[in-house]
Amino acid sequence: MVRKPTGRPTSFDIAYAAGVSQPTVSRALRGDRSVSRATRERIEAIARDLNYTVDKNASSLRSQRSNTIALLFFEDPTPDESMINPFFLAMLGSITRAVANRGLDLLISFQRLEDDWHVRYQDSHRADGLILLGYGDWTLYQQRLEQLRRQGTHFARWGSVSSDANGGGTVGSDNQEAGRIAGEHLIERGRNRIAFLGHADTHYPEFASRYEGLGAAIREAGLELDPTLQHDAVTSEAAGYEAGRTLIQSGAQFDAIFAASDLIAIGAMRALAEAGRSVPGDVAVVGFDDIPAASLTRPPLTTVMQDIKGAGERLVDTLLADIEGLPRPDPRLPTRLVIRESTAAT
């Protein structure tokens, strides 16, 4: 039923002007993707004309929701004291904008993996749902996610889509395809002994998928994937440096490195420089993430760029779909190779 306008603008007044129901107005002003884009834009325009603002307190009372999303960063080893992966820091802006565009508030918190973060927000009701960035060892983190699911906590996380067999709102890059693209690029540059620095097992499924993609590219080119050229490393410059040194000291022949992250690549490039090996003359190097430091290395680092803007939008949409009981959007985002001097033809 469409109600005629009253004195003070309400969502019913917008519904009357737009010729839609009041629930449709509420969903549209929350950025709910179940409302078509044309209808949502028409409703937003009418709301602006009427100087309508959402009464968050009243809305919360009706829906028993806080209209707040909690963004939880998890500690990662970093060269500074932030303990936050720079890739996730870069994603913060897109998440903040996506939340604001949907008329919601954002609570940001830093968590240590050993803390009981998996129960704290469920018990306090401070947020309607969680966005989780960073996790370390997947096999340990997975146990916490399973507890969140049992509790009925709404969450969306950035990570390996293929590893999330038990369901849950996961958003991530197509890591296997990205690894294949990186491998093809190095092979096109004439490299045929490609090392991989980064874990390649179930503990770090995103890294493992990138390694699988590299292997696919190597085999498609009629070359052999040498497992002795894979060395474990977590996402830090220190780990990349140690993995690079181990690779060099092993005496194995290699003419390229595909690092599972830019930080690993930057550390490996330092190890190569200390050993007197030039980049890209002796060894071509490709990283992953395209963090700001990637363009500042000497030489600038070729890397796989993840869709940071799309990631923020997709994470928020995935969480809201879970809260509203709606179908989740496609979890996988494409990547793009950014070619710089670390893989220049020699």
JOQUIBEL-V63126 format. One record per residue. RES is the residue in one letter. PSI is psi in whole degrees, -180 to 180 (NA if undefined). Layout:
BEGIN
res: (RES | RES)
psi: (PSI | PSI)
END
This chain:
BEGIN
res: (M | V | R | K | P | T | G | R | P | T | S | F | D | I | A | Y | A | A | G | V | S | Q | P | T | V | S | R | A | L | R | G | D | R | S | V | S | R | A | T | R | E | R | I | E | A | I | A | R | D | L | N | Y | T | V | D | K | N | A | S | S | L | R | S | Q | R | S | N | T | I | A | L | L | F | F | E | D | P | T | P | D | E | S | M | I | N | P | F | F | L | A | M | L | G | S | I | T | R | A | V | A | N | R | G | L | D | L | L | I | S | F | Q | R | L | E | D | D | W | H | V | R | Y | Q | D | S | H | R | A | D | G | L | I | L | L | G | Y | G | D | W | T | L | Y | Q | Q | R | L | E | Q | L | R | R | Q | G | T | H | F | A | R | W | G | S | V | S | S | D | A | N | G | G | G | T | V | G | S | D | N | Q | E | A | G | R | I | A | G | E | H | L | I | E | R | G | R | N | R | I | A | F | L | G | H | A | D | T | H | Y | P | E | F | A | S | R | Y | E | G | L | G | A | A | I | R | E | A | G | L | E | L | D | P | T | L | Q | H | D | A | V | T | S | E | A | A | G | Y | E | A | G | R | T | L | I | Q | S | G | A | Q | F | D | A | I | F | A | A | S | D | L | I | A | I | G | A | M | R | A | L | A | E | A | G | R | S | V | P | G | D | V | A | V | V | G | F | D | D | I | P | A | A | S | L | T | R | P | P | L | T | T | V | M | Q | D | I | K | G | A | G | E | R | L | V | D | T | L | L | A | D | I | E | G | L | P | R | P | D | P | R | L | P | T | R | L | V | I | R | E | S | T | A | A | T)
psi: (131 | 125 | 142 | 157 | 150 | -165 | -66 | 133 | 133 | 174 | -26 | -36 | -41 | -43 | -42 | -46 | -34 | -14 | 32 | 176 | 160 | -41 | -34 | -39 | -45 | -44 | -40 | -42 | -14 | -3 | 19 | 124 | -3 | -16 | 132 | 154 | -42 | -45 | -42 | -43 | -37 | -42 | -42 | -39 | -42 | -41 | -41 | -43 | -35 | 0 | 41 | 136 | 146 | 130 | 95 | -34 | -46 | -41 | -40 | -40 | -40 | -40 | -6 | 35 | 154 | -13 | 33 | 138 | 137 | 128 | 118 | 118 | 142 | 146 | 141 | 148 | 125 | 158 | -19 | -168 | 5 | -35 | 26 | 127 | 127 | -26 | -40 | -33 | -40 | -29 | -18 | -43 | -43 | -35 | -43 | -45 | -41 | -40 | -45 | -39 | -18 | 11 | 27 | 165 | 155 | 126 | 123 | 133 | 148 | 133 | 143 | 140 | -26 | -11 | 164 | 50 | -26 | -13 | -21 | -48 | -29 | -43 | -34 | -20 | 32 | -18 | 152 | -21 | 170 | 142 | 126 | 124 | 121 | 145 | -16 | -131 | 117 | -37 | -29 | -42 | -35 | -35 | -38 | -40 | -39 | -35 | -39 | -43 | -43 | -35 | -14 | 19 | 134 | 131 | 156 | 141 | 155 | 129 | -155 | 116 | -41 | -23 | -11 | 62 | -22 | 12 | -175 | 155 | 88 | 136 | 138 | 171 | 161 | 84 | -37 | -43 | -39 | -41 | -38 | -44 | -43 | -43 | -43 | -39 | -45 | -39 | -40 | -27 | 7 | 13 | 134 | 3 | 86 | 120 | 154 | 125 | 116 | 151 | 147 | 48 | -173 | -16 | -28 | 76 | -30 | -45 | -41 | -40 | -37 | -38 | -40 | -41 | -42 | -45 | -39 | -43 | -41 | -45 | -38 | -27 | 4 | 17 | 176 | 134 | 114 | 110 | -19 | -11 | 5 | 127 | 132 | 145 | 138 | 176 | 84 | 155 | -39 | -43 | -38 | -40 | -47 | -41 | -38 | -43 | -43 | -42 | -46 | -45 | -18 | -20 | 1 | 146 | 128 | 148 | 7 | 154 | 129 | 113 | 142 | -12 | 162 | -39 | -41 | -44 | -42 | -42 | -41 | -38 | -34 | -41 | -39 | -42 | -42 | -31 | 2 | 21 | 127 | 151 | 122 | 7 | -55 | -40 | 123 | 144 | 134 | 134 | -163 | 127 | -36 | 53 | 161 | -35 | -19 | -33 | -5 | -5 | 167 | 108 | 164 | 144 | 125 | 135 | 164 | 121 | 128 | 154 | 87 | -46 | -47 | -33 | -46 | -47 | -46 | -39 | -45 | -45 | -38 | -43 | -45 | -36 | -40 | -41 | -42 | -7 | 30 | 162 | 140 | 150 | 170 | 127 | -19 | 137 | 144 | 163 | 170 | 136 | 126 | 110 | 124 | -165 | -15 | -10 | 23 | 147 | 142 | NA)
END
